[in-house]
Amino acid sequence: MKNIIGAKQSPAGAPNPADRNAGAETGTPHAAIKFITVDAESAGQRLDNFLFRHLKGVPKTHVYRIIRSGEVRINKGRVQAETRIEVGDVLRLPSVRISPRAEEGGTPPAPAREFPVLLEDDAVLAIDKPAGVAVHGGSGVSFGVIEQLRTARPAAKFLELVHRLDRETSGILLVAKKRSALVALQDQFRERETGKTYLALVEGNWPANKKVLDAPLAKYLVPDGSSAGERRVRVVAKDHPDAMRALTLVRVLARLTLPGDATPLSLLAVTIKTGRTHQIRVHLASAGHAIAGDDKYGDFERQRALQKLGLKRMFLHAWRLQFNHPAGGERVALQADLPPELHALMPPSALEALAQHPTPTAHD
C-alpha cells in the first residue's frame, strides 16, 4: 500500500494481536494493519476524502463500510467519515484487497488518461482540458479529469482540482500536487487575485459599449419537462434570498459569420471577477447574446443549425489564466490556444484579431 503525501507509515506497521482479524470483512485473512501519521500536507482533509486517495481502486461504498465498522480509527478512537484529520493524528487502516464478489456493484476505476500540459512542477499541474470531459465524477458521470489523472499517475501522492470548468468548456484547468498549493491557490481564487479570461463566440452583434455585466445569479431546479430536476442558474434581483454577486467584463475581439450562414456572431474576450456556476453562460444569454452551441441557455433550433455548420460543442474556452505561484510567489501567466475544432471555424479576420492580443506576460 502506498502512502499519500504528508503521511508517514510506521516502520513496523504491525497490528497488535487483538487486531489480527480486522481484515476479515475485506476477504483478506490475517491482513496486516497499517498505521499512518498525518503531517501538514494532509491535515484538514475529511477522513473519507483522504481514504479515497489512499485506497485507490477501492469502491467508495467499501471505504464507508470500514469506517462505520470501526476498522478505521484515529488515535485509537472510532471516527466518522466527515472527521477532519489533523497534524500528528495516527490513522489505523486495514489492508484492503477487494475480492471479485466485493467489487460487484462498485464503481470501476477510471481509465488512465493524460492531458496536454501547460505547466508542471512540484506544486502545480496546469492542463488544457478538452471539451466533453467532466472535471470530476458525480451527477451521472462516473469519472472525470481528476480521476483519470490519478489512475494515469499511480505514484502521485496528491492530486486535487483547484477550480472547476463546465464539462463542455475547454481550456486551462489547474490541479494542485500538494495540499499547501491547493490551499494557497484556492485562497487566490476566493480573494479574486487570479486573472481568468475566456473566449466566447456569441449570437448577434455584441454592443461595443457593453463592457460590464454586474447581475446577481441564483441556482434553481428545472421544474418539469425532459430536464426536470436539473440544476440551472438565472439572473435574479439583488434582494433575492439566493442572490450571489457576479461580475463579468466583456471585450469584443471580432465580428464574423460562419460559412453558409448569414447570422452575425461576435467573438468575445470575457474576464470573470467572480466564479459562479455557469456565470459566463447566463450573463451573456441574459444580455440577449447566448453562447453559440450552448444547449442549456441557448435556442434549441439555433443549436441544431450550428451543428450542421460544423459547431458540435459550446464555443467557450478558458483562454488565459494568471496567478501567483503557491511556492515561490512569482506571477504565472498561462494561455491555451483555441482547440482545433474551434480554430477551424474561425475566418482569417477573427484569427488575425486573436493574433493582435499576444500571450500575456506575468507583468500584464
Contacts in CASP RR format, 6 or more apart in sequence:
PFRMAT RR
TARGET T0000
AUTHOR 0000-0000-0000
METHOD contacts of the structure
MODEL  1
MKNIIGAKQSPAGAPNPADRNAGAETGTPHAAIKFITVDAESAGQRLDNF
LFRHLKGVPKTHVYRIIRSGEVRINKGRVQAETRIEVGDVLRLPSVRISP
RAEEGGTPPAPAREFPVLLEDDAVLAIDKPAGVAVHGGSGVSFGVIEQLR
TARPAAKFLELVHRLDRETSGILLVAKKRSALVALQDQFRERETGKTYLA
LVEGNWPANKKVLDAPLAKYLVPDGSSAGERRVRVVAKDHPDAMRALTLV
RVLARLTLPGDATPLSLLAVTIKTGRTHQIRVHLASAGHAIAGDDKYGDF
ERQRALQKLGLKRMFLHAWRLQFNHPAGGERVALQADLPPELHALMPPSA
LEALAQHPTPTAHD
1 34 0 8 1.000
1 54 0 8 1.000
1 55 0 8 1.000
1 93 0 8 1.000
1 95 0 8 1.000
2 54 0 8 1.000
2 56 0 8 1.000
2 154 0 8 1.000
2 155 0 8 1.000
2 157 0 8 1.000
3 9 0 8 1.000
3 36 0 8 1.000
3 54 0 8 1.000
3 157 0 8 1.000
4 36 0 8 1.000
4 42 0 8 1.000
4 50 0 8 1.000
4 53 0 8 1.000
4 54 0 8 1.000
4 157 0 8 1.000
4 158 0 8 1.000
5 41 0 8 1.000
5 42 0 8 1.000
5 157 0 8 1.000
5 158 0 8 1.000
5 178 0 8 1.000
5 179 0 8 1.000
6 38 0 8 1.000
6 39 0 8 1.000
6 40 0 8 1.000
6 41 0 8 1.000
6 42 0 8 1.000
6 157 0 8 1.000
6 158 0 8 1.000
6 179 0 8 1.000
7 36 0 8 1.000
7 37 0 8 1.000
7 38 0 8 1.000
7 39 0 8 1.000
7 42 0 8 1.000
7 54 0 8 1.000
7 91 0 8 1.000
8 36 0 8 1.000
8 37 0 8 1.000
8 39 0 8 1.000
9 34 0 8 1.000
9 35 0 8 1.000
9 36 0 8 1.000
9 37 0 8 1.000
10 34 0 8 1.000
10 35 0 8 1.000
10 36 0 8 1.000
10 37 0 8 1.000
13 32 0 8 1.000
13 33 0 8 1.000
13 34 0 8 1.000
13 35 0 8 1.000
14 32 0 8 1.000
14 33 0 8 1.000
15 22 0 8 1.000
15 32 0 8 1.000
15 33 0 8 1.000
19 33 0 8 1.000
19 92 0 8 1.000
20 30 0 8 1.000
21 30 0 8 1.000
22 31 0 8 1.000
22 33 0 8 1.000
22 71 0 8 1.000
22 94 0 8 1.000
23 29 0 8 1.000
23 31 0 8 1.000
23 33 0 8 1.000
23 71 0 8 1.000
23 94 0 8 1.000
23 95 0 8 1.000
23 96 0 8 1.000
24 31 0 8 1.000
25 65 0 8 1.000
25 66 0 8 1.000
25 69 0 8 1.000
25 71 0 8 1.000
25 94 0 8 1.000
26 62 0 8 1.000
26 66 0 8 1.000
26 94 0 8 1.000
26 95 0 8 1.000
26 96 0 8 1.000
26 97 0 8 1.000
26 98 0 8 1.000
26 99 0 8 1.000
26 102 0 8 1.000
27 97 0 8 1.000
27 99 0 8 1.000
27 102 0 8 1.000
28 94 0 8 1.000
28 95 0 8 1.000
28 96 0 8 1.000
28 97 0 8 1.000
31 94 0 8 1.000
31 95 0 8 1.000
31 96 0 8 1.000
31 97 0 8 1.000
32 95 0 8 1.000
33 92 0 8 1.000
33 93 0 8 1.000
33 94 0 8 1.000
33 95 0 8 1.000
34 92 0 8 1.000
34 93 0 8 1.000
34 94 0 8 1.000
34 95 0 8 1.000
35 90 0 8 1.000
35 91 0 8 1.000
35 92 0 8 1.000
35 93 0 8 1.000
36 54 0 8 1.000
36 90 0 8 1.000
36 91 0 8 1.000
36 93 0 8 1.000
37 88 0 8 1.000
37 89 0 8 1.000
37 90 0 8 1.000
37 91 0 8 1.000
38 85 0 8 1.000
38 86 0 8 1.000
38 87 0 8 1.000
38 88 0 8 1.000
38 89 0 8 1.000
38 90 0 8 1.000
38 91 0 8 1.000
39 87 0 8 1.000
39 88 0 8 1.000
40 87 0 8 1.000
40 179 0 8 1.000
40 180 0 8 1.000
41 158 0 8 1.000
41 178 0 8 1.000
41 179 0 8 1.000
41 180 0 8 1.000
42 50 0 8 1.000
42 85 0 8 1.000
42 179 0 8 1.000
43 85 0 8 1.000
43 86 0 8 1.000
43 87 0 8 1.000
43 179 0 8 1.000
44 84 0 8 1.000
44 85 0 8 1.000
44 86 0 8 1.000
45 84 0 8 1.000
45 85 0 8 1.000
45 179 0 8 1.000
46 81 0 8 1.000
46 82 0 8 1.000
46 83 0 8 1.000
46 84 0 8 1.000
46 85 0 8 1.000
47 67 0 8 1.000
47 72 0 8 1.000
47 74 0 8 1.000
47 79 0 8 1.000
47 80 0 8 1.000
47 81 0 8 1.000
47 82 0 8 1.000
47 83 0 8 1.000
47 84 0 8 1.000
47 85 0 8 1.000
48 60 0 8 1.000
48 63 0 8 1.000
48 64 0 8 1.000
48 67 0 8 1.000
48 81 0 8 1.000
48 82 0 8 1.000
50 85 0 8 1.000
50 91 0 8 1.000
51 58 0 8 1.000
51 63 0 8 1.000
51 67 0 8 1.000
51 72 0 8 1.000
51 93 0 8 1.000
52 60 0 8 1.000
52 63 0 8 1.000
53 150 0 8 1.000
53 158 0 8 1.000
53 159 0 8 1.000
54 93 0 8 1.000
55 63 0 8 1.000
55 93 0 8 1.000
55 96 0 8 1.000
56 109 0 8 1.000
56 150 0 8 1.000
56 151 0 8 1.000
56 154 0 8 1.000
57 98 0 8 1.000
57 109 0 8 1.000
58 96 0 8 1.000
58 98 0 8 1.000
59 98 0 8 1.000
59 102 0 8 1.000
59 103 0 8 1.000
59 105 0 8 1.000
59 106 0 8 1.000
59 107 0 8 1.000
60 107 0 8 1.000
61 105 0 8 1.000
61 106 0 8 1.000
62 96 0 8 1.000
62 98 0 8 1.000
62 102 0 8 1.000
62 106 0 8 1.000
64 81 0 8 1.000
66 72 0 8 1.000
66 94 0 8 1.000
66 96 0 8 1.000
67 79 0 8 1.000
67 80 0 8 1.000
67 81 0 8 1.000
70 78 0 8 1.000
70 79 0 8 1.000
71 92 0 8 1.000
71 93 0 8 1.000
71 94 0 8 1.000
72 79 0 8 1.000
72 91 0 8 1.000
72 92 0 8 1.000
72 93 0 8 1.000
72 94 0 8 1.000
73 79 0 8 1.000
73 91 0 8 1.000
73 92 0 8 1.000
74 83 0 8 1.000
74 85 0 8 1.000
74 89 0 8 1.000
74 90 0 8 1.000
74 91 0 8 1.000
74 92 0 8 1.000
75 89 0 8 1.000
75 90 0 8 1.000
76 90 0 8 1.000
76 92 0 8 1.000
85 91 0 8 1.000
107 142 0 8 1.000
108 142 0 8 1.000
109 147 0 8 1.000
109 151 0 8 1.000
110 142 0 8 1.000
110 143 0 8 1.000
110 144 0 8 1.000
110 147 0 8 1.000
110 148 0 8 1.000
110 150 0 8 1.000
110 151 0 8 1.000
111 143 0 8 1.000
111 148 0 8 1.000
111 151 0 8 1.000
112 148 0 8 1.000
112 151 0 8 1.000
112 152 0 8 1.000
113 148 0 8 1.000
113 149 0 8 1.000
113 151 0 8 1.000
113 152 0 8 1.000
114 149 0 8 1.000
114 152 0 8 1.000
115 127 0 8 1.000
115 128 0 8 1.000
115 129 0 8 1.000
115 130 0 8 1.000
115 145 0 8 1.000
115 149 0 8 1.000
116 127 0 8 1.000
116 128 0 8 1.000
117 125 0 8 1.000
117 126 0 8 1.000
117 127 0 8 1.000
117 128 0 8 1.000
118 126 0 8 1.000
118 127 0 8 1.000
118 128 0 8 1.000
118 172 0 8 1.000
118 334 0 8 1.000
118 335 0 8 1.000
118 336 0 8 1.000
119 125 0 8 1.000
119 126 0 8 1.000
119 332 0 8 1.000
119 334 0 8 1.000
120 126 0 8 1.000
121 327 0 8 1.000
122 177 0 8 1.000
122 178 0 8 1.000
122 327 0 8 1.000
123 176 0 8 1.000
123 177 0 8 1.000
123 178 0 8 1.000
123 180 0 8 1.000
123 181 0 8 1.000
123 325 0 8 1.000
123 326 0 8 1.000
123 327 0 8 1.000
124 174 0 8 1.000
124 175 0 8 1.000
124 176 0 8 1.000
124 177 0 8 1.000
124 181 0 8 1.000
124 185 0 8 1.000
124 325 0 8 1.000
124 326 0 8 1.000
125 149 0 8 1.000
125 159 0 8 1.000
125 174 0 8 1.000
125 175 0 8 1.000
125 176 0 8 1.000
125 177 0 8 1.000
126 172 0 8 1.000
126 173 0 8 1.000
126 174 0 8 1.000
126 175 0 8 1.000
126 321 0 8 1.000
126 334 0 8 1.000
127 145 0 8 1.000
127 172 0 8 1.000
127 173 0 8 1.000
127 175 0 8 1.000
128 170 0 8 1.000
128 171 0 8 1.000
128 172 0 8 1.000
128 173 0 8 1.000
128 336 0 8 1.000
128 339 0 8 1.000
129 135 0 8 1.000
129 145 0 8 1.000
129 165 0 8 1.000
129 169 0 8 1.000
129 170 0 8 1.000
129 171 0 8 1.000
129 172 0 8 1.000
129 173 0 8 1.000
129 318 0 8 1.000
130 170 0 8 1.000
130 339 0 8 1.000
131 167 0 8 1.000
131 168 0 8 1.000
131 169 0 8 1.000
131 170 0 8 1.000
131 313 0 8 1.000
131 314 0 8 1.000
131 339 0 8 1.000
131 341 0 8 1.000
132 167 0 8 1.000
132 168 0 8 1.000
132 313 0 8 1.000
133 144 0 8 1.000
133 145 0 8 1.000
133 167 0 8 1.000
134 141 0 8 1.000
134 143 0 8 1.000
134 144 0 8 1.000
134 145 0 8 1.000
134 167 0 8 1.000
135 144 0 8 1.000
135 145 0 8 1.000
135 146 0 8 1.000
135 161 0 8 1.000
135 164 0 8 1.000
135 165 0 8 1.000
135 167 0 8 1.000
135 173 0 8 1.000
136 143 0 8 1.000
136 144 0 8 1.000
136 145 0 8 1.000
136 146 0 8 1.000
136 147 0 8 1.000
136 161 0 8 1.000
136 164 0 8 1.000
137 143 0 8 1.000
137 144 0 8 1.000
137 146 0 8 1.000
137 147 0 8 1.000
141 167 0 8 1.000
145 161 0 8 1.000
145 173 0 8 1.000
145 175 0 8 1.000
146 159 0 8 1.000
146 160 0 8 1.000
146 161 0 8 1.000
146 175 0 8 1.000
149 156 0 8 1.000
149 159 0 8 1.000
149 175 0 8 1.000
150 156 0 8 1.000
150 159 0 8 1.000
153 159 0 8 1.000
156 177 0 8 1.000
158 176 0 8 1.000
158 177 0 8 1.000
158 178 0 8 1.000
158 179 0 8 1.000
158 182 0 8 1.000
159 175 0 8 1.000
159 176 0 8 1.000
159 177 0 8 1.000
160 175 0 8 1.000
160 176 0 8 1.000
160 179 0 8 1.000
160 182 0 8 1.000
161 173 0 8 1.000
161 174 0 8 1.000
161 175 0 8 1.000
161 176 0 8 1.000
162 174 0 8 1.000
162 175 0 8 1.000
162 176 0 8 1.000
162 182 0 8 1.000
162 185 0 8 1.000
162 186 0 8 1.000
162 189 0 8 1.000
163 173 0 8 1.000
163 174 0 8 1.000
163 185 0 8 1.000
163 186 0 8 1.000
163 189 0 8 1.000
165 171 0 8 1.000
165 173 0 8 1.000
165 318 0 8 1.000
166 278 0 8 1.000
166 281 0 8 1.000
166 314 0 8 1.000
166 316 0 8 1.000
168 295 0 8 1.000
168 313 0 8 1.000
168 314 0 8 1.000
168 316 0 8 1.000
169 198 0 8 1.000
169 314 0 8 1.000
169 316 0 8 1.000
169 317 0 8 1.000
169 318 0 8 1.000
170 313 0 8 1.000
170 316 0 8 1.000
170 317 0 8 1.000
170 318 0 8 1.000
170 336 0 8 1.000
170 339 0 8 1.000
170 342 0 8 1.000
171 317 0 8 1.000
171 318 0 8 1.000
171 319 0 8 1.000
171 336 0 8 1.000
171 339 0 8 1.000
172 318 0 8 1.000
172 319 0 8 1.000
172 320 0 8 1.000
172 321 0 8 1.000
172 334 0 8 1.000
172 335 0 8 1.000
172 336 0 8 1.000
173 318 0 8 1.000
174 185 0 8 1.000
174 321 0 8 1.000
174 323 0 8 1.000
176 182 0 8 1.000
176 185 0 8 1.000
176 326 0 8 1.000
178 326 0 8 1.000
180 326 0 8 1.000
181 326 0 8 1.000
181 327 0 8 1.000
184 326 0 8 1.000
185 323 0 8 1.000
185 326 0 8 1.000
187 193 0 8 1.000
188 194 0 8 1.000
188 323 0 8 1.000
188 324 0 8 1.000
189 275 0 8 1.000
192 273 0 8 1.000
192 274 0 8 1.000
193 323 0 8 1.000
193 324 0 8 1.000
194 321 0 8 1.000
194 322 0 8 1.000
194 323 0 8 1.000
195 271 0 8 1.000
195 320 0 8 1.000
195 321 0 8 1.000
195 322 0 8 1.000
195 323 0 8 1.000
196 271 0 8 1.000
196 272 0 8 1.000
196 275 0 8 1.000
196 318 0 8 1.000
196 320 0 8 1.000
196 321 0 8 1.000
197 269 0 8 1.000
197 270 0 8 1.000
197 271 0 8 1.000
197 319 0 8 1.000
197 320 0 8 1.000
197 321 0 8 1.000
198 269 0 8 1.000
198 270 0 8 1.000
198 271 0 8 1.000
198 272 0 8 1.000
198 280 0 8 1.000
198 316 0 8 1.000
198 317 0 8 1.000
198 318 0 8 1.000
198 319 0 8 1.000
199 253 0 8 1.000
199 267 0 8 1.000
199 268 0 8 1.000
199 269 0 8 1.000
199 270 0 8 1.000
199 315 0 8 1.000
199 316 0 8 1.000
199 317 0 8 1.000
199 319 0 8 1.000
199 338 0 8 1.000
199 342 0 8 1.000
199 354 0 8 1.000
200 267 0 8 1.000
200 268 0 8 1.000
200 270 0 8 1.000
200 280 0 8 1.000
200 284 0 8 1.000
200 291 0 8 1.000
200 315 0 8 1.000
200 316 0 8 1.000
200 317 0 8 1.000
201 265 0 8 1.000
201 266 0 8 1.000
201 267 0 8 1.000
201 268 0 8 1.000
201 291 0 8 1.000
201 292 0 8 1.000
201 315 0 8 1.000
201 342 0 8 1.000
202 265 0 8 1.000
202 266 0 8 1.000
202 268 0 8 1.000
202 284 0 8 1.000
202 289 0 8 1.000
202 290 0 8 1.000
202 291 0 8 1.000
202 292 0 8 1.000
203 263 0 8 1.000
203 265 0 8 1.000
203 288 0 8 1.000
203 289 0 8 1.000
203 290 0 8 1.000
203 291 0 8 1.000
203 292 0 8 1.000
203 298 0 8 1.000
203 299 0 8 1.000
203 302 0 8 1.000
204 263 0 8 1.000
204 264 0 8 1.000
204 265 0 8 1.000
204 266 0 8 1.000
204 289 0 8 1.000
205 255 0 8 1.000
205 264 0 8 1.000
205 266 0 8 1.000
206 250 0 8 1.000
206 252 0 8 1.000
206 266 0 8 1.000
206 268 0 8 1.000
206 289 0 8 1.000
208 252 0 8 1.000
210 250 0 8 1.000
210 287 0 8 1.000
211 249 0 8 1.000
211 250 0 8 1.000
211 251 0 8 1.000
212 247 0 8 1.000
212 248 0 8 1.000
212 249 0 8 1.000
212 250 0 8 1.000
213 246 0 8 1.000
213 247 0 8 1.000
213 248 0 8 1.000
213 249 0 8 1.000
213 250 0 8 1.000
213 283 0 8 1.000
213 284 0 8 1.000
213 287 0 8 1.000
214 245 0 8 1.000
214 246 0 8 1.000
214 247 0 8 1.000
214 248 0 8 1.000
215 235 0 8 1.000
215 246 0 8 1.000
215 283 0 8 1.000
215 286 0 8 1.000
216 235 0 8 1.000
216 236 0 8 1.000
216 237 0 8 1.000
216 238 0 8 1.000
216 240 0 8 1.000
216 243 0 8 1.000
216 244 0 8 1.000
216 245 0 8 1.000
216 246 0 8 1.000
217 233 0 8 1.000
217 234 0 8 1.000
217 235 0 8 1.000
217 236 0 8 1.000
217 243 0 8 1.000
217 244 0 8 1.000
217 246 0 8 1.000
217 276 0 8 1.000
217 277 0 8 1.000
217 278 0 8 1.000
217 279 0 8 1.000
217 282 0 8 1.000
217 283 0 8 1.000
218 233 0 8 1.000
218 234 0 8 1.000
218 236 0 8 1.000
218 240 0 8 1.000
218 242 0 8 1.000
218 243 0 8 1.000
218 244 0 8 1.000
219 231 0 8 1.000
219 232 0 8 1.000
219 233 0 8 1.000
219 242 0 8 1.000
219 277 0 8 1.000
220 231 0 8 1.000
220 232 0 8 1.000
220 233 0 8 1.000
220 234 0 8 1.000
221 229 0 8 1.000
221 230 0 8 1.000
221 231 0 8 1.000
221 232 0 8 1.000
222 228 0 8 1.000
222 229 0 8 1.000
222 230 0 8 1.000
222 231 0 8 1.000
222 232 0 8 1.000
223 229 0 8 1.000
231 277 0 8 1.000
232 278 0 8 1.000
232 296 0 8 1.000
232 297 0 8 1.000
233 276 0 8 1.000
233 277 0 8 1.000
233 278 0 8 1.000
233 279 0 8 1.000
233 281 0 8 1.000
233 282 0 8 1.000
234 282 0 8 1.000
234 286 0 8 1.000
235 282 0 8 1.000
235 283 0 8 1.000
235 286 0 8 1.000
236 242 0 8 1.000
236 243 0 8 1.000
237 243 0 8 1.000
244 274 0 8 1.000
244 276 0 8 1.000
245 274 0 8 1.000
246 274 0 8 1.000
246 275 0 8 1.000
246 276 0 8 1.000
246 279 0 8 1.000
246 283 0 8 1.000
247 272 0 8 1.000
247 273 0 8 1.000
247 274 0 8 1.000
248 270 0 8 1.000
248 271 0 8 1.000
248 272 0 8 1.000
248 273 0 8 1.000
248 274 0 8 1.000
248 279 0 8 1.000
248 280 0 8 1.000
248 283 0 8 1.000
248 284 0 8 1.000
249 270 0 8 1.000
249 271 0 8 1.000
249 272 0 8 1.000
249 273 0 8 1.000
250 268 0 8 1.000
250 269 0 8 1.000
250 270 0 8 1.000
250 271 0 8 1.000
250 284 0 8 1.000
251 268 0 8 1.000
251 269 0 8 1.000
251 270 0 8 1.000
251 271 0 8 1.000
252 266 0 8 1.000
252 267 0 8 1.000
252 268 0 8 1.000
253 267 0 8 1.000
253 268 0 8 1.000
253 269 0 8 1.000
253 350 0 8 1.000
253 353 0 8 1.000
253 354 0 8 1.000
253 357 0 8 1.000
254 266 0 8 1.000
254 267 0 8 1.000
254 349 0 8 1.000
254 350 0 8 1.000
254 353 0 8 1.000
254 354 0 8 1.000
255 264 0 8 1.000
255 265 0 8 1.000
255 266 0 8 1.000
255 267 0 8 1.000
256 264 0 8 1.000
256 265 0 8 1.000
256 266 0 8 1.000
256 267 0 8 1.000
256 346 0 8 1.000
256 347 0 8 1.000
256 349 0 8 1.000
256 350 0 8 1.000
257 263 0 8 1.000
257 264 0 8 1.000
257 265 0 8 1.000
257 347 0 8 1.000
258 265 0 8 1.000
258 306 0 8 1.000
258 309 0 8 1.000
258 310 0 8 1.000
258 311 0 8 1.000
258 345 0 8 1.000
259 309 0 8 1.000
259 347 0 8 1.000
260 309 0 8 1.000
261 305 0 8 1.000
261 309 0 8 1.000
263 302 0 8 1.000
265 292 0 8 1.000
266 289 0 8 1.000
267 346 0 8 1.000
267 350 0 8 1.000
267 353 0 8 1.000
267 354 0 8 1.000
268 284 0 8 1.000
269 319 0 8 1.000
269 357 0 8 1.000
270 280 0 8 1.000
270 284 0 8 1.000
272 279 0 8 1.000
272 280 0 8 1.000
278 296 0 8 1.000
278 297 0 8 1.000
280 291 0 8 1.000
280 316 0 8 1.000
281 290 0 8 1.000
281 291 0 8 1.000
281 294 0 8 1.000
281 296 0 8 1.000
281 297 0 8 1.000
281 314 0 8 1.000
281 316 0 8 1.000
282 297 0 8 1.000
284 290 0 8 1.000
284 291 0 8 1.000
285 291 0 8 1.000
285 294 0 8 1.000
285 297 0 8 1.000
285 298 0 8 1.000
290 297 0 8 1.000
290 298 0 8 1.000
290 299 0 8 1.000
290 302 0 8 1.000
291 297 0 8 1.000
291 298 0 8 1.000
291 314 0 8 1.000
291 315 0 8 1.000
291 316 0 8 1.000
292 306 0 8 1.000
292 311 0 8 1.000
292 314 0 8 1.000
292 315 0 8 1.000
293 302 0 8 1.000
293 303 0 8 1.000
293 306 0 8 1.000
293 307 0 8 1.000
293 311 0 8 1.000
293 313 0 8 1.000
293 314 0 8 1.000
293 315 0 8 1.000
294 303 0 8 1.000
294 314 0 8 1.000
294 316 0 8 1.000
295 303 0 8 1.000
295 314 0 8 1.000
309 345 0 8 1.000
310 345 0 8 1.000
311 345 0 8 1.000
312 341 0 8 1.000
313 341 0 8 1.000
313 342 0 8 1.000
315 342 0 8 1.000
315 345 0 8 1.000
317 336 0 8 1.000
317 338 0 8 1.000
317 339 0 8 1.000
317 342 0 8 1.000
318 336 0 8 1.000
319 335 0 8 1.000
319 336 0 8 1.000
319 338 0 8 1.000
320 333 0 8 1.000
320 334 0 8 1.000
320 335 0 8 1.000
320 336 0 8 1.000
320 359 0 8 1.000
320 360 0 8 1.000
321 333 0 8 1.000
321 334 0 8 1.000
322 331 0 8 1.000
322 332 0 8 1.000
322 333 0 8 1.000
322 334 0 8 1.000
322 360 0 8 1.000
322 362 0 8 1.000
322 364 0 8 1.000
323 331 0 8 1.000
323 332 0 8 1.000
324 330 0 8 1.000
324 331 0 8 1.000
324 332 0 8 1.000
325 331 0 8 1.000
325 332 0 8 1.000
330 362 0 8 1.000
331 362 0 8 1.000
331 363 0 8 1.000
332 362 0 8 1.000
333 359 0 8 1.000
333 360 0 8 1.000
333 361 0 8 1.000
333 362 0 8 1.000
333 364 0 8 1.000
335 359 0 8 1.000
335 360 0 8 1.000
337 343 0 8 1.000
338 346 0 8 1.000
338 354 0 8 1.000
343 351 0 8 1.000
346 354 0 8 1.000
END
